[in-house]
Amino acid sequence: MYATNYHRASSVQDAVKLKSGSDEGKYLSGGMTLIATMKQRLASPSDLVDLRHIPDLKGISVNGRSVRIGAATTHYDVATSAELKAVCPAICDLAHHIGDPHVRHMGTIGGSVANNDPAADYPAALLALDAVVVTNAREIKAGDFFTGLFDTALEEGEIIVAVTFDAPEKAAYAKFRNPASRYAMTGVFVAKQDNGDVRTAVTGAGADGVFRHEGMEAALAGNWSPDALAGVTVDPSDLLSDIHASSEYRANLVKVMAKRAVAAA
């Protein structure tokens, strides 16, 4: 690893100040991606500003159906929150199947969302739940936040403070995991709101990252059943093709995982 300066921020304002005073600083949350890329010498930030010890960025609050999850909340805390499970068990189940215990105790929801890995789980949940990403400067709808592979609407120095959403009537997530990394080779999060609105988001398969599938949404809005997806077409030309799976294989996985998610919901 290259030499770097480590800073432990005590507040969001402190973190912004520390990063703005560095040459090429980076915010550090769980470090599940950043530390690995530094070890491979693919990234060499001059300064690391640790966000994990900022009290305002931690915790889960549920007020009726309204949910707020602090950005520095770990996957483990999301997975084991009884309060969250009572209104949206789907996101608890999603968090429970991220990586392994070490990753779940270190990785954070804010770090995952900010990194926007094309195979990450949380982006699909936020997109399907019509969530809002709250930063220190503004609020961004999930549909506007995820802009491409490893790319988001975050501006220089902007910090994710929390994610918020209204718990749906029904929701579930199903993914086909890479056996080594446990990243989603294809994952589908489905959500149905009380008003009948249905949203379906796919991760791990899109050539441009997480995306919604309108054909599945229309089919499920008319008939909330796995059988409703039988006639839906998934275009492989818009999907990833790599050593793990071809685009045609992923197209099939999208339908299979969507059916499993609907059945689970």
FITOR-935294 format. One line per field, with one value per residue (C-alpha): residue number from 1; x, y, z. Coordinates in nm, 2 decimals. Layout:
<rs>
k: (NUM/...);
c1: (X/...);
c2: (Y/...);
c3: (Z/...);
</rs>
This chain:
<rs>
k: (1/2/3/4/5/6/7/8/9/10/11/12/13/14/15/16/17/18/19/20/21/22/23/24/25/26/27/28/29/30/31/32/33/34/35/36/37/38/39/40/41/42/43/44/45/46/47/48/49/50/51/52/53/54/55/56/57/58/59/60/61/62/63/64/65/66/67/68/69/70/71/72/73/74/75/76/77/78/79/80/81/82/83/84/85/86/87/88/89/90/91/92/93/94/95/96/97/98/99/100/101/102/103/104/105/106/107/108/109/110/111/112/113/114/115/116/117/118/119/120/121/122/123/124/125/126/127/128/129/130/131/132/133/134/135/136/137/138/139/140/141/142/143/144/145/146/147/148/149/150/151/152/153/154/155/156/157/158/159/160/161/162/163/164/165/166/167/168/169/170/171/172/173/174/175/176/177/178/179/180/181/182/183/184/185/186/187/188/189/190/191/192/193/194/195/196/197/198/199/200/201/202/203/204/205/206/207/208/209/210/211/212/213/214/215/216/217/218/219/220/221/222/223/224/225/226/227/228/229/230/231/232/233/234/235/236/237/238/239/240/241/242/243/244/245/246/247/248/249/250/251/252/253/254/255/256/257/258/259/260/261/262/263/264/265);
c1: (0.00/0.10/0.16/-0.15/-0.26/-0.54/-0.80/-1.08/-1.37/-1.58/-1.87/-1.99/-1.86/-1.52/-1.51/-1.58/-1.31/-1.05/-1.11/-1.12/-0.78/-0.62/-0.46/-0.65/-0.85/-1.11/-1.39/-1.36/-1.66/-1.64/-1.35/-1.46/-1.37/-1.14/-0.89/-0.88/-0.81/-0.54/-0.37/-0.38/-0.23/-0.53/-0.60/-0.36/-0.54/-0.32/-0.56/-0.83/-1.11/-1.28/-1.66/-1.73/-1.71/-1.95/-2.26/-2.50/-2.43/-2.53/-2.85/-3.19/-3.52/-3.87/-4.17/-4.48/-4.39/-4.11/-3.76/-3.43/-3.10/-2.78/-2.51/-2.25/-2.49/-2.33/-2.48/-2.49/-2.70/-2.94/-2.97/-3.04/-3.27/-3.59/-3.75/-3.66/-3.76/-4.11/-4.18/-3.94/-3.80/-3.68/-3.40/-3.29/-3.27/-3.07/-2.82/-2.79/-2.66/-2.40/-2.05/-1.95/-1.96/-1.64/-1.78/-2.12/-1.96/-1.74/-1.93/-2.18/-2.49/-2.36/-2.03/-2.21/-2.45/-2.17/-1.95/-2.24/-2.07/-2.27/-2.30/-2.38/-2.72/-2.83/-2.87/-3.14/-3.32/-3.31/-3.43/-3.72/-3.82/-3.81/-3.57/-3.41/-3.04/-2.98/-2.65/-2.50/-2.62/-2.94/-3.18/-3.16/-3.41/-3.26/-3.37/-3.15/-2.87/-2.73/-2.59/-2.37/-2.11/-1.94/-2.09/-2.34/-2.48/-2.26/-2.05/-1.70/-1.69/-2.05/-2.13/-2.42/-2.58/-2.87/-3.11/-3.49/-3.79/-4.15/-4.18/-4.38/-4.68/-4.47/-4.11/-3.84/-3.49/-3.34/-2.99/-2.77/-2.44/-2.09/-1.97/-1.64/-1.72/-2.09/-2.16/-2.47/-2.42/-2.79/-3.01/-3.37/-3.56/-3.93/-4.16/-4.53/-4.67/-5.02/-5.14/-5.06/-4.74/-4.49/-4.11/-3.86/-3.49/-3.20/-2.84/-2.54/-2.66/-2.69/-2.41/-2.47/-2.53/-2.86/-3.18/-3.56/-3.74/-4.07/-4.20/-4.19/-4.34/-4.64/-4.69/-4.68/-4.90/-5.17/-5.11/-4.87/-4.76/-4.45/-4.66/-4.72/-4.35/-4.36/-4.42/-4.19/-3.89/-3.54/-3.32/-2.96/-2.81/-2.83/-2.67/-2.31/-2.12/-1.80/-1.62/-1.89/-2.19/-2.29/-2.55/-2.80/-2.75/-2.80/-3.12/-3.26/-3.14/-3.32/-3.65/-3.57/-3.46/-3.76/-4.00/-3.82/-3.85/-4.22/-4.28/-4.09/-4.28);
c2: (0.00/0.36/0.59/0.77/1.00/0.87/1.10/1.00/1.25/1.34/1.49/1.53/1.89/1.78/1.51/1.77/2.00/1.72/1.60/1.96/2.02/1.72/1.67/1.36/1.25/0.98/0.91/0.57/0.39/0.01/0.00/-0.32/-0.19/0.10/-0.08/-0.37/-0.14/0.04/-0.30/-0.37/-0.02/0.07/0.37/0.59/0.86/1.10/1.10/0.87/1.04/0.77/0.82/0.52/0.70/0.98/0.92/1.10/0.85/0.55/0.38/0.27/0.45/0.34/0.57/0.39/0.28/0.54/0.41/0.59/0.40/0.59/0.57/0.42/0.15/-0.19/-0.47/-0.68/-0.41/-0.39/-0.77/-0.80/-0.50/-0.63/-0.29/-0.29/-0.66/-0.58/-0.34/-0.45/-0.80/-0.81/-0.56/-0.74/-1.06/-0.89/-0.76/-1.10/-1.25/-0.99/-1.14/-1.32/-1.23/-1.02/-0.82/-0.78/-0.64/-0.39/-0.29/-0.02/0.07/0.41/0.28/0.02/0.28/0.54/0.29/0.16/-0.17/-0.32/-0.64/-0.49/-0.57/-0.24/-0.04/-0.29/-0.25/0.13/0.15/-0.09/0.08/0.42/0.53/0.87/0.91/1.19/1.37/1.66/1.89/1.75/1.46/1.25/1.00/0.66/0.67/0.98/0.87/0.56/0.69/0.40/0.15/0.27/0.61/0.82/1.17/1.25/1.56/1.63/1.63/1.52/1.26/1.02/1.08/0.83/0.64/0.67/0.49/0.39/0.02/-0.15/-0.39/-0.67/-0.71/-0.97/-1.01/-1.31/-1.34/-1.59/-1.56/-1.59/-1.88/-1.71/-1.35/-1.39/-1.09/-1.11/-1.25/-1.16/-1.02/-0.90/-0.70/-0.67/-0.44/-0.37/-0.07/-0.03/0.16/-0.12/0.04/-0.23/-0.18/-0.44/-0.37/-0.58/-0.59/-0.79/-0.82/-0.48/-0.36/-0.01/-0.12/-0.15/-0.10/-0.14/-0.38/-0.22/-0.53/-0.72/-0.43/-0.42/-0.79/-0.80/-0.50/-0.69/-1.02/-1.05/-1.40/-1.58/-1.71/-1.35/-1.33/-1.63/-1.43/-1.14/-1.09/-1.00/-0.85/-1.00/-0.73/-0.49/-0.73/-0.82/-1.10/-1.22/-1.53/-1.59/-1.59/-1.49/-1.22/-1.49/-1.68/-1.37/-1.29/-1.62/-1.56/-1.23/-1.41/-1.70/-1.47/-1.24/-1.54/-1.65/-1.30/-1.27/-1.62/-1.52/-1.19);
c3: (0.00/-0.06/0.23/0.34/0.63/0.85/1.01/1.24/1.19/1.49/1.29/0.93/0.93/1.06/0.79/0.51/0.65/0.67/0.32/0.17/0.33/0.16/-0.18/-0.29/0.01/0.03/0.28/0.45/0.58/0.60/0.36/0.19/-0.15/-0.09/0.12/-0.12/-0.42/-0.22/-0.14/-0.51/-0.58/-0.79/-0.56/-0.37/-0.17/0.01/0.31/0.45/0.65/0.86/0.90/1.11/1.45/1.37/1.60/1.37/1.09/1.29/1.38/1.25/1.33/1.23/1.27/1.16/0.80/0.76/0.79/0.82/0.82/0.91/0.65/0.89/1.00/0.94/0.74/1.06/1.23/0.94/0.93/1.31/1.37/1.51/1.46/1.09/1.05/1.18/0.89/0.61/0.66/0.30/0.36/0.67/0.47/0.20/0.46/0.62/0.29/0.21/0.21/0.53/0.90/0.88/0.59/0.76/1.08/0.89/0.58/0.59/0.39/0.31/0.18/-0.04/-0.18/-0.24/-0.42/-0.64/-0.73/-1.02/-0.82/-0.48/-0.32/-0.16/-0.48/-0.60/-0.26/-0.27/-0.63/-0.57/-0.25/-0.42/-0.14/-0.09/-0.03/0.22/0.20/0.40/0.12/-0.02/-0.08/-0.39/-0.51/-0.57/-0.94/-0.98/-0.76/-0.94/-1.27/-1.39/-1.31/-0.98/-1.06/-0.86/-0.84/-0.54/-0.59/-0.46/-0.08/-0.05/0.22/0.25/0.59/0.57/0.34/0.39/0.25/0.33/0.41/0.13/0.17/0.03/-0.07/-0.11/-0.26/-0.43/-0.57/-0.74/-0.55/-0.68/-0.47/-0.39/-0.33/-0.25/-0.48/-0.68/-1.03/-1.06/-0.78/-0.80/-0.54/-0.58/-0.38/-0.38/-0.21/-0.04/-0.34/-0.58/-0.72/-0.81/-0.85/-0.96/-0.95/-1.09/-0.97/-1.08/-1.44/-1.60/-1.83/-1.69/-1.33/-1.13/-1.33/-1.31/-1.53/-1.65/-1.82/-1.49/-1.30/-1.54/-1.52/-1.14/-1.11/-1.29/-1.11/-0.81/-0.88/-1.01/-1.29/-1.41/-1.51/-1.74/-2.06/-1.97/-2.20/-2.06/-2.33/-2.30/-2.51/-2.21/-1.97/-1.86/-2.01/-1.83/-1.71/-1.45/-1.68/-2.03/-2.09/-2.20/-1.88/-1.68/-1.87/-1.76/-1.40/-1.39/-1.45/-1.21/-0.93/-0.98/-0.95/-0.64/-0.49/-0.56/-0.42/-0.10/-0.07);
</rs>
